[in-house]
Amino acid sequence: MKSSFRRNRPRWRASEARVVARPGLWLLALAGVVMLLVEVGQSSRMAELGLKLDQNRAALVQAQARLEFVQAQLERRTTRAELAPQADKLGLQPVDPKQVVALPAEYLAAETAADGPTDNASLLGLAERASRALVPEATARPRAGN
């Protein structure tokens, strides 16, 4: 005799059987994982581009520094005699080499001391003379060996 009485499953066990069998939830989870992987890939690409940009900026700064160094070195090597023909071509030399420029008197230093406290000016002059006496100015000396 078979009994037709069936035992009920507990509620917490009944849901387990349903989750495994639903493909919709699996597709939803798969879509979530794919979205997260795409986001990680995009962040990785942005980090890579940022790193390349920093490297390019550093290379640019280094190239600009090298250019400035080479230009300064070239300017130190060129003499007036080499630059004179270029100045003529560009029209940078005055028309008359003996040309004299007259400056107004207000641009020139006054021969007499300006009106004001003279004791401060004389004190500075005295300090300058004392410093020159104590510390001689550097002068070029000829080489004895060459």
C-alpha positions, 0 to 999 in steps of 0.5 A, spaced: 500 500 500 502 506 497 500 512 501 498 518 497 501 522 503 507 526 501 511 530 505 512 538 505 519 540 504 521 546 508 521 553 505 528 554 505 529 548 501 524 549 496 527 555 494 534 552 492 531 548 487 528 554 484 534 558 483 538 553 480 533 552 475 532 559 473 536 561 467 534 569 467 538 569 474 544 566 471 543 571 465 543 577 470 549 575 474 553 574 467 551 581 465 553 584 471 560 580 471 561 583 464 559 590 466 564 589 471 570 587 467 568 592 461 569 597 467 576 594 469 578 594 462 576 601 461 580 604 468 586 600 466 586 603 459 585 610 462 591 608 467 595 606 461 594 613 457 595 617 463 602 613 464 604 615 457 602 622 457 606 623 463 612 620 460 611 624 453 611 630 458 617 628 461 620 627 455 618 634 452 621 637 458 627 634 457 627 636 450 626 643 451 631 643 457 636 640 452 634 645 446 635 651 451 642 648 453 644 648 446 642 655 444 645 658 450 652 654 448 651 656 441 650 664 443 656 663 448 660 661 442 658 666 437 662 672 436 660 679 434 664 679 428 660 673 426 654 676 428 655 683 424 653 681 417 647 678 420 645 684 423 646 688 417 642 683 413 636 684 418 637 691 419 639 691 426 645 696 426 645 703 426 645 707 419 651 711 422 656 707 426 658 713 430 651 715 431 650 718 438 644 717 442 643 723 447 639 722 453 635 727 457 638 729 464 633 726 468 635 719 465 642 721 468 645 720 475 645 726 478 653 729 480 651 731 487 648 727 492 640 728 492 637 732 498 636 728 504 639 725 510 647 725 508 649 721 514 646 715 511 649 716 505 656 717 508 655 711 512 654 707 506 660 710 502 664 709 508 662 701 509 663 700 502 670 703 502 672 699 508 669 693 505 673 694 499 680 695 503 678 688 507 676 684 501 680 686 494 676 685 488 678 679 483 683 681 478 685 676 472 692 673 473 696 671 467 698 663 467 705 662 469 705 655 466 702 657 458 
